[in-house]
Amino acid sequence: MKKSEKTALVEDLSNSFGRASIALVSEYRGMTAAESTEMRKRLRAVRGEMRIAKNTLVRHAIKGTRYEALDSNLGGQVGLILSYEDPVVLAKTFTSFGPLGDKLKLRGAVMDGKLLTPAEVQALATLPSREVIFSQLLGLLNAPATQLVRLLNEPGSYLARVIDAIGKKNGAAAPAAPSAASSEPAPEAPAAPETPVAPAEG
């Protein structure tokens, strides 16, 4: 490849990283043409794509960007999977490629400048999509306070899953959702003052 071609490819990759919401690095080997075509088709359907480039060119493209942490996952024959919309949807799509096994083995990812492990990408895939979260938030804004408290305390609620995923990502236990009622007994009301008894006439 000529130097001008390398420069153009690095610039193209840089532009792609600049638009991406998340980038995954995966080993890419032994995939049939049919499997590759189907995978790329499904990625395009969720506003994603797979890029194949030499590691040296990728390192030049990510240098000084929020995706520079991907460098530790490069080496050998790898593919870059980028999303240009909801990173949760891309994570869900990638995990659906599980039957490909070692043909498409995830090494890691970067989102918002933070390096994610394969386990954290799996956790991301369990979260609701952006559209679902927005619709649920809209419902919360219009819901009575009692309904909001009840939803916050539902073990299977999206909020509980988000908190759990964030806790796993940060390596700490997820905080518990707020309780609807305090476990401490309510303080007793002060006794009403006694009414003086008028002396009997006589």
Disulfide bonds with the S-S distance in Angstrom:
none
